[in-house]
Amino acid sequence: MFLSKLAVDVRARTFRRDYANVHDMHRTLMSVYPDPSAEREKREAHGVLWRLDGTRGGFVQYVQSHTEPDWAKLPAGHLTAPAEVRSLRPVLDAVAAGRKFAFRMVANPTKCDHRTRRRLPLRLPAEQLAWLVRQGERHGFVLPAAGDGRPDLAATPLATISGHKKETKRITVEPVRFDGHLVVTDAAAFTGALTGGVGRAKAYGCGLISLAPPRTG
């Protein structure tokens, strides 16, 4: 597994285009990976997950994949510095039941409207927390309590992700950024979540879990 850190140039024409249409951003990222030999969706074939984090000067993009990317294939001027690529093996090796981590994840919390069969965004903080708790039950982690007895978690709604696919299919995602701590309960299930992502809209900047040592104080 590889994790890349990209210093994107917010002034670049290609980034402005991609920021306006998340499907173009997806296609730009997929361009650095070889086409799969079998009839398989490219993102799935290479296990690509990504997230765009805001900074004071613009954005940093994190991209995770099974396959090592060739960032030289990006359009000229898309980055302000060479991509930083490192192995995720040390992170994966650190996963063990009972281990506590600080984490960040941008996700797409939704529910199914059983009448219309449409996916609806969860906008209430309590609904978003309940969604994440259910994901933890499926993916081998729990949210520990902070000093006040509440889950050690901050949920921050982000700007709507939008775009279109083939000029007709509209893409609309209402992402939420989760920052906090988690405790691994099932190492195999949690490793699957790390490598495969959590929730929907994985092609559009959701589902990537980033881990760090637990914070103190």
FIKOLZA-1660 file (N, C-alpha, C; in steps of 0.1 Angstrom, whole numbers, plus 5000, padded with zeros to 4 digits):
% residues 217
   i   px   py   pz ch aa at
   1 5008 4988 5000  A  M  N
   1 5000 5000 5000  A  M CA
   1 5009 5012 5000  A  M  C
   2 5004 5023 4993  A  F  N
   2 5011 5035 4992  A  F CA
   2 5002 5047 4996  A  F  C
   3 5008 5057 5002  A  L  N
   3 5001 5069 5005  A  L CA
   3 5009 5081 4999  A  L  C
   4 5002 5089 4991  A  S  N
   4 5009 5100 4985  A  S CA
   4 5003 5113 4990  A  S  C
   5 5012 5123 4992  A  K  N
   5 5008 5136 4997  A  K CA
   5 5011 5146 4985  A  K  C
   6 5001 5153 4980  A  L  N
   6 5002 5161 4969  A  L CA
   6 4999 5176 4973  A  L  C
   7 5009 5184 4970  A  A  N
   7 5007 5199 4971  A  A CA
   7 5001 5204 4959  A  A  C
   8 4988 5205 4958  A  V  N
   8 4982 5210 4945  A  V CA
   8 4983 5225 4944  A  V  C
   9 4984 5229 4932  A  D  N
   9 4984 5243 4929  A  D CA
   9 4970 5248 4926  A  D  C
  10 4964 5256 4935  A  V  N
  10 4950 5260 4933  A  V CA
  10 4949 5270 4922  A  V  C
  11 4960 5275 4916  A  R  N
  11 4959 5284 4905  A  R CA
  11 4960 5277 4892  A  R  C
  12 4963 5264 4892  A  A  N
  12 4964 5256 4880  A  A CA
  12 4951 5254 4873  A  A  C
  13 4951 5256 4860  A  R  N
  13 4938 5254 4853  A  R CA
  13 4932 5240 4855  A  R  C
  14 4940 5230 4855  A  T  N
  14 4935 5217 4857  A  T CA
  14 4929 5215 4871  A  T  C
  15 4935 5221 4881  A  F  N
  15 4929 5219 4895  A  F CA
  15 4916 5227 4895  A  F  C
  16 4915 5239 4890  A  R  N
  16 4903 5247 4890  A  R CA
  16 4892 5239 4883  A  R  C
  17 4895 5233 4872  A  R  N
  17 4885 5225 4865  A  R CA
  17 4880 5213 4874  A  R  C
  18 4890 5206 4880  A  D  N
  18 4887 5194 4888  A  D CA
  18 4879 5198 4900  A  D  C
  19 4882 5210 4906  A  Y  N
  19 4875 5214 4918  A  Y CA
  19 4860 5217 4915  A  Y  C
  20 4858 5222 4903  A  A  N
  20 4844 5225 4899  A  A CA
  20 4836 5212 4895  A  A  C
  21 4843 5202 4892  A  N  N
  21 4836 5189 4888  A  N CA
  21 4844 5177 4894  A  N  C
  22 4839 5172 4905  A  V  N
  22 4846 5161 4912  A  V CA
  22 4849 5149 4903  A  V  C
  23 4840 5147 4893  A  H  N
  23 4843 5135 4884  A  H CA
  23 4856 5138 4876  A  H  C
  24 4858 5150 4872  A  D  N
  24 4871 5153 4866  A  D CA
  24 4883 5151 4875  A  D  C
  25 4881 5154 4888  A  M  N
  25 4892 5152 4898  A  M CA
  25 4895 5137 4899  A  M  C
  26 4884 5129 4899  A  H  N
  26 4885 5114 4899  A  H CA
  26 4893 5110 4887  A  H  C
  27 4890 5115 4875  A  R  N
  27 4897 5110 4863  A  R CA
  27 4911 5115 4863  A  R  C
  28 4914 5127 4868  A  T  N
  28 4928 5131 4869  A  T CA
  28 4936 5122 4877  A  T  C
  29 4931 5118 4889  A  L  N
  29 4938 5109 4897  A  L CA
  29 4940 5095 4891  A  L  C
  30 4930 5090 4884  A  M  N
  30 4931 5077 4878  A  M CA
  30 4941 5077 4867  A  M  C
  31 4944 5088 4861  A  S  N
  31 4953 5088 4850  A  S CA
  31 4967 5084 4853  A  S  C
  32 4971 5084 4866  A  V  N
  32 4984 5080 4870  A  V CA
  32 4986 5065 4872  A  V  C
  33 4975 5058 4870  A  Y  N
  33 4976 5043 4872  A  Y CA
  33 4974 5036 4859  A  Y  C
  34 4980 5024 4858  A  P  N
  34 4978 5017 4845  A  P CA
  34 4963 5011 4844  A  P  C
  35 4959 5010 4832  A  D  N
  35 4946 5004 4830  A  D CA
  35 4946 4989 4834  A  D  C
  36 4936 4985 4842  A  P  N
  36 4936 4971 4846  A  P CA
  36 4934 4961 4835  A  P  C
  37 4940 4949 4836  A  S  N
  37 4940 4939 4825  A  S CA
  37 4927 4933 4824  A  S  C
  38 4919 4932 4835  A  A  N
  38 4906 4925 4834  A  A CA
  38 4895 4936 4834  A  A  C
  39 4883 4932 4831  A  E  N
  39 4872 4941 4831  A  E CA
  39 4868 4944 4845  A  E  C
  40 4874 4954 4850  A  R  N
  40 4873 4958 4864  A  R CA
  40 4874 4973 4865  A  R  C
  41 4866 4979 4874  A  E  N
  41 4866 4994 4875  A  E CA
  41 4880 4998 4880  A  E  C
  42 4885 5008 4874  A  K  N
  42 4899 5012 4877  A  K CA
  42 4902 5015 4891  A  K  C
  43 4893 5023 4897  A  R  N
  43 4896 5027 4911  A  R CA
  43 4896 5015 4920  A  R  C
  44 4887 5006 4918  A  E  N
  44 4887 4993 4926  A  E CA
  44 4899 4985 4924  A  E  C
  45 4903 4984 4911  A  A  N
  45 4915 4975 4907  A  A CA
  45 4927 4980 4914  A  A  C
  46 4929 4993 4916  A  H  N
  46 4941 4998 4923  A  H CA
  46 4939 5002 4937  A  H  C
  47 4927 5000 4942  A  G  N
  47 4924 5004 4956  A  G CA
  47 4926 5018 4959  A  G  C
  48 4921 5027 4950  A  V  N
  48 4924 5042 4952  A  V CA
  48 4914 5048 4961  A  V  C
  49 4919 5055 4971  A  L  N
  49 4911 5064 4980  A  L CA
  49 4918 5077 4981  A  L  C
  50 4910 5088 4982  A  W  N
  50 4917 5101 4983  A  W CA
  50 4909 5110 4992  A  W  C
  51 4915 5121 4996  A  R  N
  51 4909 5131 5004  A  R CA
  51 4916 5144 5002  A  R  C
  52 4908 5155 5001  A  L  N
  52 4913 5169 4999  A  L CA
  52 4912 5176 5013  A  L  C
  53 4923 5180 5019  A  D  N
  53 4923 5187 5031  A  D CA
  53 4927 5202 5029  A  D  C
  54 4918 5210 5034  A  G  N
  54 4921 5225 5033  A  G CA
  54 4933 5229 5042  A  G  C
  55 4940 5239 5037  A  T  N
  55 4951 5245 5045  A  T CA
  55 4950 5260 5044  A  T  C
  56 4958 5267 5050  A  R  N
  56 4958 5282 5050  A  R CA
  56 4961 5287 5035  A  R  C
  57 4969 5279 5028  A  G  N
  57 4973 5284 5015  A  G CA
  57 4965 5277 5004  A  G  C
  58 4956 5268 5007  A  G  N
  58 4949 5261 4996  A  G CA
  58 4945 5247 5000  A  G  C
  59 4951 5237 4994  A  F  N
  59 4947 5223 4997  A  F CA
  59 4959 5214 4996  A  F  C
  60 4958 5203 5004  A  V  N
  60 4967 5192 5003  A  V CA
  60 4959 5180 5000  A  V  C
  61 4963 5172 4990  A  Q  N
  61 4955 5160 4986  A  Q CA
  61 4963 5147 4990  A  Q  C
  62 4956 5138 4997  A  Y  N
  62 4961 5126 5001  A  Y CA
  62 4955 5115 4992  A  Y  C
  63 4964 5106 4987  A  V  N
  63 4959 5095 4978  A  V CA
  63 4965 5082 4982  A  V  C
  64 4957 5072 4985  A  Q  N
  64 4961 5059 4989  A  Q CA
  64 4958 5049 4978  A  Q  C
  65 4967 5039 4976  A  S  N
  65 4964 5029 4966  A  S CA
  65 4972 5017 4968  A  S  C
  66 4968 5005 4963  A  H  N
  66 4975 4993 4963  A  H CA
  66 4987 4994 4954  A  H  C
  67 4986 5001 4942  A  T  N
  67 4996 5002 4932  A  T CA
  67 5003 5015 4934  A  T  C
  68 5016 5015 4931  A  E  N
  68 5024 5027 4932  A  E CA
  68 5021 5036 4921  A  E  C
  69 5017 5049 4923  A  P  N
  69 5013 5058 4913  A  P CA
  69 5025 5064 4906  A  P  C
  70 5023 5069 4893  A  D  N
  70 5033 5076 4886  A  D CA
  70 5028 5090 4884  A  D  C
  71 5032 5099 4894  A  W  N
  71 5027 5112 4895  A  W CA
  71 5033 5121 4884  A  W  C
  72 5043 5116 4877  A  A  N
  72 5048 5124 4865  A  A CA
  72 5038 5125 4854  A  A  C
  73 5027 5117 4855  A  K  N
  73 5017 5117 4844  A  K CA
  73 5007 5128 4847  A  K  C
  74 5008 5135 4858  A  L  N
  74 4998 5146 4860  A  L CA
  74 5002 5158 4851  A  L  C
  75 4992 5166 4847  A  P  N
  75 4995 5177 4839  A  P CA
  75 5005 5187 4844  A  P  C
  76 5013 5193 4836  A  A  N
  76 5024 5202 4840  A  A CA
  76 5017 5213 4848  A  A  C
  77 5023 5217 4860  A  G  N
  77 5018 5228 4868  A  G CA
  77 5007 5224 4878  A  G  C
  78 5003 5211 4878  A  H  N
  78 4992 5207 4887  A  H CA
  78 4997 5207 4901  A  H  C
  79 5010 5205 4904  A  L  N
  79 5015 5205 4917  A  L CA
  79 5025 5216 4919  A  L  C
  80 5026 5220 4932  A  T  N
  80 5036 5231 4935  A  T CA
  80 5050 5225 4939  A  T  C
  81 5050 5212 4942  A  A  N
  81 5062 5205 4946  A  A CA
  81 5061 5190 4942  A  A  C
  82 5072 5183 4942  A  P  N
  82 5071 5168 4938  A  P CA
  82 5062 5161 4948  A  P  C
  83 5055 5151 4944  A  A  N
  83 5047 5143 4952  A  A CA
  83 5055 5135 4963  A  A  C
  84 5050 5134 4975  A  E  N
  84 5056 5126 4985  A  E CA
  84 5049 5113 4986  A  E  C
  85 5056 5102 4984  A  V  N
  85 5050 5089 4984  A  V CA
  85 5057 5080 4994  A  V  C
  86 5050 5073 5003  A  R  N
  86 5055 5064 5013  A  R CA
  86 5047 5052 5014  A  R  C
  87 5053 5041 5019  A  S  N
  87 5046 5029 5021  A  S CA
  87 5037 5030 5034  A  S  C
  88 5026 5023 5033  A  L  N
  88 5017 5023 5045  A  L CA
  88 5019 5010 5053  A  L  C
  89 5029 5002 5050  A  R  N
  89 5032 4990 5057  A  R CA
  89 5034 4992 5072  A  R  C
  90 5041 5002 5076  A  P  N
  90 5043 5004 5091  A  P CA
  90 5029 5007 5098  A  P  C
  91 5021 5014 5091  A  V  N
  91 5007 5017 5097  A  V CA
  91 4999 5004 5098  A  V  C
  92 4999 4996 5087  A  L  N
  92 4991 4984 5087  A  L CA
  92 4997 4974 5098  A  L  C
  93 5010 4974 5099  A  D  N
  93 5016 4965 5109  A  D CA
  93 5013 4969 5123  A  D  C
  94 5010 4982 5125  A  A  N
  94 5007 4986 5139  A  A CA
  94 4993 4983 5143  A  A  C
  95 4984 4979 5134  A  V  N
  95 4970 4976 5138  A  V CA
  95 4969 4963 5146  A  V  C
  96 4963 4964 5158  A  A  N
  96 4961 4953 5166  A  A CA
  96 4949 4956 5175  A  A  C
  97 4942 4945 5179  A  A  N
  97 4930 4947 5188  A  A CA
  97 4934 4954 5201  A  A  C
  98 4927 4964 5205  A  G  N
  98 4930 4971 5217  A  G CA
  98 4938 4983 5215  A  G  C
  99 4943 4985 5203  A  R  N
  99 4952 4996 5200  A  R CA
  99 4944 5009 5197  A  R  C
 100 4948 5020 5203  A  K  N
 100 4941 5033 5202  A  K CA
 100 4948 5042 5192  A  K  C
 101 4941 5048 5183  A  F  N
 101 4947 5058 5174  A  F CA
 101 4939 5071 5173  A  F  C
 102 4946 5082 5170  A  A  N
 102 4939 5094 5165  A  A CA
 102 4936 5091 5151  A  A  C
 103 4924 5097 5146  A  F  N
 103 4921 5094 5132  A  F CA
 103 4914 5106 5126  A  F  C
 104 4914 5107 5113  A  R  N
 104 4906 5116 5105  A  R CA
 104 4900 5109 5093  A  R  C
 105 4888 5111 5091  A  M  N
 105 4881 5105 5079  A  M CA
 105 4871 5115 5074  A  M  C
 106 4871 5118 5061  A  V  N
 106 4860 5125 5054  A  V CA
 106 4851 5114 5049  A  V  C
 107 4838 5114 5053  A  A  N
 107 4829 5104 5049  A  A CA
 107 4816 5110 5044  A  A  C
 108 4807 5101 5039  A  N  N
 108 4795 5104 5032  A  N CA
 108 4783 5097 5040  A  N  C
 109 4780 5102 5052  A  P  N
 109 4769 5096 5060  A  P CA
 109 4755 5097 5053  A  P  C
 110 4749 5086 5050  A  T  N
 110 4736 5086 5043  A  T CA
 110 4727 5075 5049  A  T  C
 111 4714 5076 5045  A  K  N
 111 4705 5066 5048  A  K CA
 111 4696 5063 5036  A  K  C
 112 4690 5052 5035  A  C  N
 112 4681 5049 5024  A  C CA
 112 4667 5052 5027  A  C  C
 113 4661 5060 5018  A  D  N
 113 4647 5063 5019  A  D CA
 113 4639 5051 5013  A  D  C
 114 4633 5043 5022  A  H  N
 114 4627 5030 5017  A  H CA
 114 4615 5032 5008  A  H  C
 115 4610 5044 5007  A  R  N
 115 4599 5047 4998  A  R CA
 115 4604 5050 4984  A  R  C
 116 4614 5058 4983  A  T  N
 116 4619 5062 4970  A  T CA
 116 4632 5054 4966  A  T  C
 117 4638 5047 4976  A  R  N
 117 4650 5040 4974  A  R CA
 117 4662 5049 4971  A  R  C
 118 4661 5062 4974  A  R  N
 118 4672 5071 4972  A  R CA
 118 4680 5072 4985  A  R  C
 119 4693 5075 4983  A  R  N
 119 4702 5078 4994  A  R CA
 119 4700 5092 4999  A  R  C
 120 4698 5094 5011  A  L  N
 120 4696 5108 5017  A  L CA
 120 4707 5111 5027  A  L  C
 121 4713 5123 5026  A  P  N
 121 4723 5127 5035  A  P CA
 121 4718 5128 5050  A  P  C
 122 4727 5124 5059  A  L  N
 122 4724 5126 5073  A  L CA
 122 4730 5139 5078  A  L  C
 123 4722 5149 5082  A  R  N
 123 4727 5162 5085  A  R CA
 123 4727 5165 5100  A  R  C
 124 4720 5158 5108  A  L  N
 124 4720 5160 5122  A  L CA
 124 4732 5154 5129  A  L  C
 125 4739 5161 5138  A  P  N
 125 4750 5155 5145  A  P CA
 125 4748 5141 5151  A  P  C
 126 4736 5140 5157  A  A  N
 126 4733 5127 5164  A  A CA
 126 4732 5116 5153  A  A  C
 127 4727 5119 5142  A  E  N
 127 4726 5109 5131  A  E CA
 127 4739 5105 5125  A  E  C
 128 4748 5116 5124  A  Q  N
 128 4761 5113 5119  A  Q CA
 128 4769 5105 5128  A  Q  C
 129 4768 5107 5141  A  L  N
 129 4775 5099 5151  A  L CA
 129 4770 5085 5151  A  L  C
 130 4757 5083 5150  A  A  N
 130 4751 5069 5150  A  A CA
 130 4756 5062 5137  A  A  C
 131 4757 5069 5126  A  W  N
 131 4762 5063 5114  A  W CA
 131 4776 5058 5116  A  W  C
 132 4785 5066 5122  A  L  N
 132 4799 5062 5124  A  L CA
 132 4800 5051 5134  A  L  C
 133 4791 5050 5144  A  V  N
 133 4791 5039 5154  A  V CA
 133 4788 5026 5146  A  V  C
 134 4778 5027 5137  A  R  N
 134 4774 5015 5129  A  R CA
 134 4786 5010 5120  A  R  C
 135 4793 5020 5115  A  Q  N
 135 4804 5016 5106  A  Q CA
 135 4815 5010 5115  A  Q  C
 136 4817 5014 5127  A  G  N
 136 4826 5008 5136  A  G CA
 136 4823 4994 5139  A  G  C
 137 4810 4991 5141  A  E  N
 137 4805 4977 5144  A  E CA
 137 4809 4968 5132  A  E  C
 138 4807 4974 5120  A  R  N
 138 4810 4966 5108  A  R CA
 138 4825 4964 5105  A  R  C
 139 4833 4975 5109  A  H  N
 139 4847 4975 5104  A  H CA
 139 4857 4974 5116  A  H  C
 140 4853 4969 5127  A  G  N
 140 4862 4966 5138  A  G CA
 140 4868 4977 5146  A  G  C
 141 4860 4987 5149  A  F  N
 141 4865 4997 5158  A  F CA
 141 4854 5003 5166  A  F  C
 142 4857 5009 5177  A  V  N
 142 4848 5017 5186  A  V CA
 142 4853 5031 5189  A  V  C
 143 4844 5040 5193  A  L  N
 143 4848 5053 5196  A  L CA
 143 4849 5054 5211  A  L  C
 144 4861 5057 5217  A  P  N
 144 4862 5058 5231  A  P CA
 144 4855 5071 5236  A  P  C
 145 4853 5071 5249  A  A  N
 145 4847 5083 5255  A  A CA
 145 4858 5093 5259  A  A  C
 146 4855 5106 5258  A  A  N
 146 4863 5116 5263  A  A CA
 146 4861 5119 5277  A  A  C
 147 4867 5129 5283  A  G  N
 147 4866 5132 5297  A  G CA
 147 4851 5135 5302  A  G  C
 148 4843 5140 5292  A  D  N
 148 4829 5144 5296  A  D CA
 148 4820 5132 5294  A  D  C
 149 4825 5120 5290  A  G  N
 149 4817 5109 5288  A  G CA
 149 4811 5107 5274  A  G  C
 150 4813 5117 5266  A  R  N
 150 4808 5117 5252  A  R CA
 150 4819 5111 5243  A  R  C
 151 4815 5106 5231  A  P  N
 151 4825 5100 5222  A  P CA
 151 4836 5111 5219  A  P  C
 152 4848 5106 5219  A  D  N
 152 4860 5115 5216  A  D CA
 152 4860 5118 5201  A  D  C
 153 4852 5127 5197  A  L  N
 153 4850 5129 5183  A  L CA
 153 4845 5143 5180  A  L  C
 154 4849 5149 5169  A  A  N
 154 4844 5161 5163  A  A CA
 154 4839 5158 5149  A  A  C
 155 4827 5162 5146  A  A  N
 155 4821 5160 5133  A  A CA
 155 4819 5174 5126  A  A  C
 156 4825 5176 5115  A  T  N
 156 4825 5189 5108  A  T CA
 156 4819 5188 5095  A  T  C
 157 4807 5194 5092  A  P  N
 157 4802 5193 5078  A  P CA
 157 4811 5202 5069  A  P  C
 158 4813 5196 5057  A  L  N
 158 4822 5203 5047  A  L CA
 158 4813 5208 5036  A  L  C
 159 4820 5216 5027  A  A  N
 159 4812 5221 5015  A  A CA
 159 4808 5209 5006  A  A  C
 160 4796 5211 5000  A  T  N
 160 4791 5200 4992  A  T CA
 160 4800 5197 4980  A  T  C
 161 4802 5185 4978  A  I  N
 161 4810 5180 4966  A  I CA
 161 4801 5178 4954  A  I  C
 162 4804 5184 4943  A  S  N
 162 4794 5183 4932  A  S CA
 162 4802 5181 4919  A  S  C
 163 4794 5177 4909  A  G  N
 163 4800 5175 4896  A  G CA
 163 4790 5168 4887  A  G  C
 164 4794 5163 4876  A  H  N
 164 4785 5156 4867  A  H CA
 164 4793 5145 4859  A  H  C
 165 4787 5135 4855  A  K  N
 165 4793 5124 4848  A  K CA
 165 4786 5122 4835  A  K  C
 166 4793 5122 4824  A  K  N
 166 4787 5121 4811  A  K CA
 166 4776 5131 4808  A  K  C
 167 4778 5143 4814  A  E  N
 167 4769 5154 4811  A  E CA
 167 4755 5153 4816  A  E  C
 168 4751 5141 4821  A  T  N
 168 4737 5139 4825  A  T CA
 168 4736 5135 4839  A  T  C
 169 4745 5127 4844  A  K  N
 169 4743 5123 4858  A  K CA
 169 4750 5133 4868  A  K  C
 170 4741 5139 4876  A  R  N
 170 4746 5148 4886  A  R CA
 170 4752 5141 4898  A  R  C
 171 4763 5146 4903  A  I  N
 171 4770 5141 4915  A  I CA
 171 4768 5151 4926  A  I  C
 172 4762 5147 4937  A  T  N
 172 4761 5156 4949  A  T CA
 172 4764 5148 4961  A  T  C
 173 4774 5152 4969  A  V  N
 173 4778 5145 4981  A  V CA
 173 4779 5156 4992  A  V  C
 174 4773 5153 5003  A  E  N
 174 4774 5162 5015  A  E CA
 174 4784 5156 5025  A  E  C
 175 4797 5158 5024  A  P  N
 175 4806 5151 5033  A  P CA
 175 4807 5157 5047  A  P  C
 176 4812 5149 5056  A  V  N
 176 4814 5152 5070  A  V CA
 176 4828 5148 5073  A  V  C
 177 4836 5156 5080  A  R  N
 177 4849 5152 5084  A  R CA
 177 4849 5148 5099  A  R  C
 178 4853 5136 5102  A  F  N
 178 4854 5131 5115  A  F CA
 178 4868 5132 5120  A  F  C
 179 4870 5138 5131  A  D  N
 179 4883 5139 5138  A  D CA
 179 4882 5134 5152  A  D  C
 180 4890 5125 5157  A  G  N
 180 4889 5120 5170  A  G CA
 180 4898 5108 5173  A  G  C
 181 4893 5099 5182  A  H  N
 181 4901 5087 5185  A  H CA
 181 4892 5075 5183  A  H  C
 182 4898 5064 5180  A  L  N
 182 4892 5051 5179  A  L CA
 182 4900 5040 5185  A  L  C
 183 4894 5029 5189  A  V  N
 183 4901 5018 5194  A  V CA
 183 4897 5006 5185  A  V  C
 184 4907 4999 5181  A  V  N
 184 4905 4987 5172  A  V CA
 184 4900 4976 5181  A  V  C
 185 4889 4969 5176  A  T  N
 185 4883 4957 5182  A  T CA
 185 4886 4945 5174  A  T  C
 186 4887 4946 5161  A  D  N
 186 4889 4934 5152  A  D CA
 186 4900 4939 5142  A  D  C
 187 4912 4933 5144  A  A  N
 187 4923 4938 5135  A  A CA
 187 4921 4935 5121  A  A  C
 188 4916 4924 5117  A  A  N
 188 4914 4920 5103  A  A CA
 188 4903 4929 5097  A  A  C
 189 4892 4931 5104  A  A  N
 189 4881 4939 5099  A  A CA
 189 4886 4954 5097  A  A  C
 190 4893 4959 5107  A  F  N
 190 4898 4973 5106  A  F CA
 190 4908 4974 5095  A  F  C
 191 4917 4965 5093  A  T  N
 191 4926 4966 5082  A  T CA
 191 4919 4966 5069  A  T  C
 192 4908 4959 5068  A  G  N
 192 4900 4959 5056  A  G CA
 192 4894 4973 5054  A  G  C
 193 4890 4980 5064  A  A  N
 193 4885 4993 5063  A  A CA
 193 4896 5003 5059  A  A  C
 194 4908 5001 5064  A  L  N
 194 4919 5010 5061  A  L CA
 194 4922 5009 5046  A  L  C
 195 4923 4997 5041  A  T  N
 195 4927 4994 5027  A  T CA
 195 4915 4996 5017  A  T  C
 196 4903 4994 5021  A  G  N
 196 4891 4995 5012  A  G CA
 196 4883 5007 5014  A  G  C
 197 4884 5014 5025  A  G  N
 197 4876 5026 5027  A  G CA
 197 4863 5023 5034  A  G  C
 198 4857 5034 5039  A  V  N
 198 4844 5032 5046  A  V CA
 198 4833 5041 5040  A  V  C
 199 4822 5035 5038  A  G  N
 199 4810 5043 5033  A  G CA
 199 4810 5044 5018  A  G  C
 200 4801 5053 5014  A  R  N
 200 4799 5056 5000  A  R CA
 200 4808 5068 4995  A  R  C
 201 4807 5070 4981  A  A  N
 201 4814 5081 4975  A  A CA
 201 4829 5080 4976  A  A  C
 202 4834 5067 4975  A  K  N
 202 4849 5066 4976  A  K CA
 202 4856 5071 4964  A  K  C
 203 4850 5072 4953  A  A  N
 203 4856 5078 4941  A  A CA
 203 4857 5093 4942  A  A  C
 204 4849 5099 4951  A  Y  N
 204 4848 5113 4952  A  Y CA
 204 4853 5119 4965  A  Y  C
 205 4863 5114 4970  A  G  N
 205 4870 5120 4982  A  G CA
 205 4865 5116 4995  A  G  C
 206 4858 5105 4996  A  C  N
 206 4853 5100 5009  A  C CA
 206 4858 5086 5012  A  C  C
 207 4859 5083 5025  A  G  N
 207 4862 5069 5030  A  G CA
 207 4876 5066 5034  A  G  C
 208 4885 5075 5031  A  L  N
 208 4899 5073 5035  A  L CA
 208 4901 5076 5050  A  L  C
 209 4907 5066 5057  A  I  N
 209 4910 5068 5071  A  I CA
 209 4925 5071 5073  A  I  C
 210 4928 5082 5080  A  S  N
 210 4942 5085 5083  A  S CA
 210 4944 5083 5098  A  S  C
 211 4955 5076 5101  A  L  N
 211 4958 5073 5115  A  L CA
 211 4970 5080 5120  A  L  C
 212 4971 5083 5133  A  A  N
 212 4982 5089 5140  A  A CA
 212 4983 5084 5154  A  A  C
 213 4994 5085 5161  A  P  N
 213 4994 5082 5175  A  P CA
 213 4984 5090 5183  A  P  C
 214 4978 5084 5193  A  P  N
 214 4968 5091 5201  A  P CA
 214 4973 5103 5207  A  P  C
 215 4965 5113 5208  A  R  N
 215 4969 5126 5214  A  R CA
 215 4967 5125 5229  A  R  C
 216 4976 5133 5236  A  T  N
 216 4975 5133 5250  A  T CA
 216 4971 5147 5255  A  T  C
 217 4966 5147 5267  A  G  N
 217 4962 5160 5273  A  G CA
 217 4949 5166 5268  A  G  C
% end
